[in-house]
Amino acid sequence: MDKKSRAESFGEMLADVVIEAAHLTYNAPRGVKIVETCIKVLQKRIEEIKPKKATPEYKKARYGKN
């Protein structure tokens, strides 16, 4: 059994929130559409998450060096 990272666990919790919101509609086709739309938007926007170069100030504060 693989141990999940904190990011994976948090992602699963967020997915649970979307599923719960879909259940609250009491309308299966609408709930499915909510979930499918969330997936579509997330897949489209995932490219917005890009690594940023750490500034020297950040490195010093985080790691104690430049």
Secondary structure by P-SEA (a helix, b strand, c coil): cccccaaaaaaaaaaaaaaaaaaaaccaaaaaaaaaaaaaaaaaaccccccccccaaaaaaacccc
